[in-house]
Amino acid sequence: MASENVSSLGSKTPKYSSAEIGAAPIVGCGGELKEVLKINFCCARQGAVHHVGKQLRACQAASGTHTGSMQRSENQPAGIEISLWQYSGSERDWSRWLQSLSQDERDRAETYRFERDRASFIAGRYLLRRLLSDYVATAPSKVVLSPDQYGKLRLAGRDTPQFSLANADGLVTVAVASGCDHLGIDCEPVDIEIEEAAVASYCSVDEWLRLAELPDHERARAAVALWTLKESHLKALGVGLREDPRNIAFSWKDGIPVMVGGDRRWHHRLIDSGSQHMVALAACSAVGLPGISTHLFQDDSRPSE
């Protein structure tokens, strides 16, 4: 799991995916999701690999758009905004970020044993509050977050917007949307390994068989893609690992992840993070998948030197 640094895969967790599981739709290009990494099991065995970032830039150049500048028409559903932040702050930065957190969050930050985990938690809550403050027109420190019965955060006294936070090894990502019933996001580093027992604990039988067909290095990457997709879905539901991940299975249609036997209101995508991280999004919307916009967060509150 990549939410608030709570890992559910043990000491050795996943590694990024190519193969049929590595189909990565990219945001941009006139407001549409473009499938720029479409590798099925067959071509994966033939060694076919596509560079996501290169195709994203080409797509943006052709359409005149950039990540974070997607235009939505009046007929499009309310959009999903995804913010990505590769933070690398010093203790001075952490102290400044803490000023935007609630007292409870500051107290929780002190409970983290390792400095890396503490920094990740602080950066995550700082980014979340910065983004939500625009929706409620108040200072980040005044945003009131309230956990539901399962611990999923919501804006106190409000049903919208829906939002989700994930963090992993130097990357924080937040998804915010007003037109979704459920929303979840997850991220994982691309260079971590996974234990066979952990794979078996979250893959369905069919997923396990498909993974077994892949070469070792691609199997590890594909396993992480599956985990990240499942984690984003469980976070959208707000139940975490109270639900058995094996009950949520994915196949691929035209390079897009599709939940097997699932409600057609659910949509899942792999998002290009621009970094060494896998990012997965889960959204439930009765009016179709909303437009998606991504941008790299810039901490403009940083004081000038």
LOKELO-286332 format. One record per residue (C-alpha): residue number from 1; x, y negated, z negated. Coordinates in nm, 3 decimals, decimal comma. Example, Ala and Ser with C-alpha at 12.3 -4.5 7.8 and 13.67 -1.06 7.14 Angstrom:
REM residues 2
{1 {1,230 0,450 -0,780}},
{2 {1,367 0,106 -0,714}},
***
This chain:
REM residues 305
{1 {0,000 0,000 0,000}},
{2 {0,129 -0,347 0,075}},
{3 {-0,098 -0,557 -0,141}},
{4 {0,059 -0,738 -0,436}},
{5 {0,349 -0,490 -0,411}},
{6 {0,142 -0,197 -0,538}},
{7 {0,268 0,104 -0,346}},
{8 {0,059 0,415 -0,307}},
{9 {0,308 0,622 -0,110}},
{10 {0,560 0,684 -0,382}},
{11 {0,927 0,592 -0,379}},
{12 {0,969 0,654 -0,007}},
{13 {0,700 0,495 0,206}},
{14 {0,632 0,458 0,583}},
{15 {0,814 0,343 0,901}},
{16 {0,655 0,155 1,203}},
{17 {0,481 0,330 1,492}},
{18 {0,495 0,378 1,867}},
{19 {0,308 0,649 2,058}},
{20 {-0,066 0,652 2,117}},
{21 {-0,081 0,521 1,760}},
{22 {0,148 0,235 1,854}},
{23 {-0,097 0,053 2,078}},
{24 {-0,057 -0,303 1,958}},
{25 {-0,311 -0,564 2,066}},
{26 {-0,166 -0,914 2,053}},
{27 {-0,352 -1,235 1,980}},
{28 {-0,329 -1,526 2,221}},
{29 {-0,390 -1,551 2,595}},
{30 {-0,705 -1,760 2,619}},
{31 {-0,856 -1,630 2,296}},
{32 {-0,857 -1,262 2,390}},
{33 {-0,674 -0,967 2,242}},
{34 {-0,424 -0,838 2,493}},
{35 {-0,305 -0,481 2,469}},
{36 {0,069 -0,518 2,518}},
{37 {0,193 -0,190 2,376}},
{38 {-0,007 0,093 2,527}},
{39 {0,185 0,414 2,470}},
{40 {-0,004 0,739 2,450}},
{41 {0,143 1,066 2,332}},
{42 {0,229 1,168 2,686}},
{43 {0,433 0,863 2,780}},
{44 {0,586 0,848 2,430}},
{45 {0,742 1,187 2,495}},
{46 {0,881 1,045 2,819}},
{47 {1,047 0,767 2,624}},
{48 {0,832 0,480 2,749}},
{49 {0,872 0,179 2,520}},
{50 {0,738 -0,175 2,566}},
{51 {0,863 -0,482 2,384}},
{52 {0,572 -0,649 2,211}},
{53 {0,726 -0,991 2,161}},
{54 {0,840 -1,022 2,524}},
{55 {0,493 -0,946 2,657}},
{56 {0,334 -1,182 2,406}},
{57 {0,549 -1,470 2,528}},
{58 {0,473 -1,388 2,891}},
{59 {0,102 -1,369 2,810}},
{60 {0,111 -1,706 2,634}},
{61 {0,307 -1,868 2,916}},
{62 {0,050 -1,751 3,172}},
{63 {-0,242 -1,881 2,971}},
{64 {-0,088 -2,195 2,828}},
{65 {-0,165 -2,087 2,472}},
{66 {0,053 -2,018 2,172}},
{67 {0,009 -1,810 1,863}},
{68 {-0,215 -2,011 1,635}},
{69 {-0,367 -2,226 1,910}},
{70 {-0,641 -1,999 2,037}},
{71 {-0,943 -2,184 2,174}},
{72 {-1,288 -2,048 2,083}},
{73 {-1,593 -2,112 2,297}},
{74 {-1,929 -2,205 2,146}},
{75 {-2,059 -1,855 2,222}},
{76 {-1,780 -1,675 2,037}},
{77 {-1,840 -1,542 1,687}},
{78 {-1,669 -1,723 1,400}},
{79 {-1,297 -1,654 1,421}},
{80 {-1,048 -1,469 1,206}},
{81 {-0,744 -1,673 1,110}},
{82 {-0,430 -1,473 1,030}},
{83 {-0,140 -1,652 0,865}},
{84 {0,205 -1,494 0,852}},
{85 {0,477 -1,625 0,623}},
{86 {0,833 -1,495 0,607}},
{87 {0,927 -1,660 0,282}},
{88 {1,282 -1,672 0,149}},
{89 {1,261 -1,910 -0,141}},
{90 {1,497 -1,977 -0,426}},
{91 {1,394 -2,000 -0,791}},
{92 {1,340 -2,370 -0,727}},
{93 {1,083 -2,280 -0,460}},
{94 {0,915 -2,027 -0,687}},
{95 {0,877 -2,289 -0,958}},
{96 {0,713 -2,523 -0,708}},
{97 {0,479 -2,249 -0,580}},
{98 {0,381 -2,163 -0,936}},
{99 {0,233 -2,509 -0,977}},
{100 {-0,045 -2,409 -0,734}},
{101 {-0,130 -2,091 -0,926}},
{102 {-0,376 -2,046 -1,211}},
{103 {-0,251 -1,985 -1,562}},
{104 {-0,358 -1,622 -1,540}},
{105 {-0,156 -1,580 -1,222}},
{106 {0,148 -1,742 -1,381}},
{107 {0,118 -1,507 -1,675}},
{108 {0,088 -1,210 -1,441}},
{109 {0,396 -1,320 -1,248}},
{110 {0,596 -1,300 -1,570}},
{111 {0,505 -0,934 -1,612}},
{112 {0,690 -0,823 -1,298}},
{113 {1,010 -0,649 -1,392}},
{114 {1,194 -0,706 -1,066}},
{115 {1,262 -1,052 -0,926}},
{116 {1,173 -0,943 -0,572}},
{117 {0,828 -0,827 -0,680}},
{118 {0,768 -1,142 -0,879}},
{119 {0,863 -1,363 -0,582}},
{120 {0,633 -1,164 -0,352}},
{121 {0,336 -1,201 -0,586}},
{122 {0,393 -1,573 -0,631}},
{123 {0,436 -1,634 -0,257}},
{124 {0,121 -1,435 -0,180}},
{125 {-0,100 -1,620 -0,422}},
{126 {0,052 -1,954 -0,318}},
{127 {-0,026 -1,892 0,050}},
{128 {-0,376 -1,765 -0,028}},
{129 {-0,457 -2,073 -0,235}},
{130 {-0,313 -2,310 0,023}},
{131 {-0,536 -2,162 0,293}},
{132 {-0,855 -2,133 0,086}},
{133 {-0,820 -2,488 -0,041}},
{134 {-0,904 -2,608 0,310}},
{135 {-1,233 -2,417 0,301}},
{136 {-1,347 -2,549 -0,036}},
{137 {-1,192 -2,896 -0,003}},
{138 {-1,005 -2,886 -0,330}},
{139 {-0,646 -2,862 -0,450}},
{140 {-0,489 -2,513 -0,430}},
{141 {-0,455 -2,497 -0,808}},
{142 {-0,828 -2,571 -0,845}},
{143 {-0,943 -2,284 -0,624}},
{144 {-1,130 -2,039 -0,848}},
{145 {-1,071 -1,674 -0,758}},
{146 {-1,285 -1,408 -0,918}},
{147 {-1,226 -1,029 -0,892}},
{148 {-1,526 -0,805 -0,827}},
{149 {-1,586 -0,475 -1,006}},
{150 {-1,311 -0,309 -0,803}},
{151 {-1,062 -0,593 -0,838}},
{152 {-1,108 -0,740 -0,489}},
{153 {-1,068 -1,116 -0,506}},
{154 {-1,347 -1,349 -0,396}},
{155 {-1,412 -1,720 -0,417}},
{156 {-1,613 -1,776 -0,733}},
{157 {-1,974 -1,868 -0,656}},
{158 {-1,936 -1,825 -0,279}},
{159 {-2,003 -1,543 -0,035}},
{160 {-1,778 -1,691 0,234}},
{161 {-1,517 -1,700 0,357}},
{162 {-1,404 -1,339 0,346}},
{163 {-1,029 -1,306 0,298}},
{164 {-0,758 -1,051 0,242}},
{165 {-0,395 -1,072 0,131}},
{166 {-0,101 -0,837 0,189}},
{167 {0,269 -0,864 0,118}},
{168 {0,571 -0,645 0,183}},
{169 {0,945 -0,712 0,166}},
{170 {0,965 -1,078 0,258}},
{171 {0,639 -1,111 0,455}},
{172 {0,307 -1,241 0,326}},
{173 {0,001 -1,230 0,549}},
{174 {-0,349 -1,361 0,479}},
{175 {-0,661 -1,314 0,691}},
{176 {-0,957 -1,551 0,645}},
{177 {-1,296 -1,537 0,822}},
{178 {-1,644 -1,680 0,772}},
{179 {-1,828 -1,456 1,020}},
{180 {-1,742 -1,108 0,890}},
{181 {-1,918 -0,882 0,643}},
{182 {-1,589 -0,720 0,538}},
{183 {-1,226 -0,811 0,607}},
{184 {-0,899 -0,640 0,522}},
{185 {-0,535 -0,681 0,620}},
{186 {-0,226 -0,478 0,540}},
{187 {0,144 -0,493 0,627}},
{188 {0,438 -0,256 0,595}},
{189 {0,809 -0,287 0,678}},
{190 {0,914 -0,109 0,996}},
{191 {1,231 0,046 0,860}},
{192 {1,116 0,255 0,566}},
{193 {1,081 0,631 0,564}},
{194 {0,792 0,849 0,465}},
{195 {0,767 1,180 0,285}},
{196 {0,584 1,469 0,450}},
{197 {0,371 1,517 0,141}},
{198 {0,257 1,156 0,158}},
{199 {0,156 1,193 0,522}},
{200 {-0,051 1,498 0,437}},
{201 {-0,223 1,306 0,160}},
{202 {-0,375 1,047 0,394}},
{203 {-0,396 1,204 0,742}},
{204 {-0,693 1,400 0,872}},
{205 {-0,627 1,742 1,027}},
{206 {-0,648 1,602 1,381}},
{207 {-0,418 1,312 1,296}},
{208 {-0,168 1,552 1,141}},
{209 {-0,168 1,771 1,453}},
{210 {-0,113 1,470 1,678}},
{211 {0,175 1,349 1,464}},
{212 {0,331 1,695 1,474}},
{213 {0,356 1,672 1,854}},
{214 {0,584 1,366 1,836}},
{215 {0,964 1,353 1,808}},
{216 {1,084 1,292 1,453}},
{217 {1,168 0,923 1,495}},
{218 {0,836 0,847 1,663}},
{219 {0,641 1,056 1,415}},
{220 {0,762 0,840 1,128}},
{221 {0,668 0,521 1,309}},
{222 {0,328 0,656 1,408}},
{223 {0,259 0,768 1,052}},
{224 {0,305 0,413 0,926}},
{225 {0,068 0,276 1,189}},
{226 {-0,198 0,515 1,062}},
{227 {-0,131 0,429 0,700}},
{228 {-0,147 0,055 0,765}},
{229 {-0,474 0,086 0,955}},
{230 {-0,630 0,298 0,681}},
{231 {-0,507 0,065 0,408}},
{232 {-0,654 -0,239 0,583}},
{233 {-0,989 -0,058 0,610}},
{234 {-0,990 0,044 0,243}},
{235 {-0,902 -0,311 0,143}},
{236 {-1,186 -0,445 0,357}},
{237 {-1,424 -0,214 0,171}},
{238 {-1,271 -0,326 -0,157}},
{239 {-1,238 0,027 -0,291}},
{240 {-0,866 0,095 -0,241}},
{241 {-0,764 0,454 -0,301}},
{242 {-1,090 0,535 -0,476}},
{243 {-1,182 0,651 -0,127}},
{244 {-0,985 0,943 0,018}},
{245 {-0,786 0,805 0,317}},
{246 {-0,833 1,138 0,495}},
{247 {-1,203 1,054 0,528}},
{248 {-1,108 0,762 0,754}},
{249 {-0,965 0,895 1,080}},
{250 {-0,850 0,710 1,390}},
{251 {-0,821 0,792 1,757}},
{252 {-0,716 0,562 2,040}},
{253 {-0,927 0,435 2,328}},
{254 {-0,752 0,231 2,597}},
{255 {-0,473 0,165 2,350}},
{256 {-0,707 0,032 2,080}},
{257 {-0,750 0,210 1,743}},
{258 {-1,105 0,337 1,695}},
{259 {-1,242 0,487 1,374}},
{260 {-1,368 0,839 1,444}},
{261 {-1,741 0,869 1,376}},
{262 {-1,744 0,525 1,220}},
{263 {-1,994 0,241 1,217}},
{264 {-1,967 0,050 1,546}},
{265 {-1,961 -0,277 1,355}},
{266 {-1,606 -0,194 1,245}},
{267 {-1,311 -0,319 1,449}},
{268 {-0,944 -0,241 1,391}},
{269 {-0,635 -0,395 1,546}},
{270 {-0,259 -0,382 1,513}},
{271 {-0,121 -0,737 1,514}},
{272 {0,222 -0,853 1,629}},
{273 {0,386 -1,006 1,323}},
{274 {0,687 -1,152 1,499}},
{275 {0,900 -0,972 1,239}},
{276 {1,005 -0,624 1,135}},
{277 {0,662 -0,549 0,991}},
{278 {0,354 -0,361 1,100}},
{279 {0,034 -0,559 1,041}},
{280 {-0,313 -0,405 1,067}},
{281 {-0,652 -0,577 1,053}},
{282 {-0,995 -0,431 0,973}},
{283 {-1,309 -0,637 1,029}},
{284 {-1,678 -0,551 1,003}},
{285 {-1,906 -0,777 1,204}},
{286 {-2,255 -0,714 1,340}},
{287 {-2,198 -0,954 1,632}},
{288 {-1,878 -0,797 1,765}},
{289 {-1,514 -0,863 1,694}},
{290 {-1,462 -1,234 1,625}},
{291 {-1,188 -1,421 1,803}},
{292 {-0,853 -1,381 1,630}},
{293 {-0,591 -1,650 1,589}},
{294 {-0,249 -1,599 1,432}},
{295 {0,007 -1,852 1,325}},
{296 {0,331 -1,866 1,131}},
{297 {0,282 -2,056 0,808}},
{298 {0,516 -2,350 0,743}},
{299 {0,547 -2,464 0,383}},
{300 {0,498 -2,836 0,443}},
{301 {0,482 -2,907 0,071}},
{302 {0,856 -2,849 0,045}},
{303 {1,021 -3,170 -0,080}},
{304 {1,272 -3,339 0,151}},
{305 {1,635 -3,303 0,057}},
***
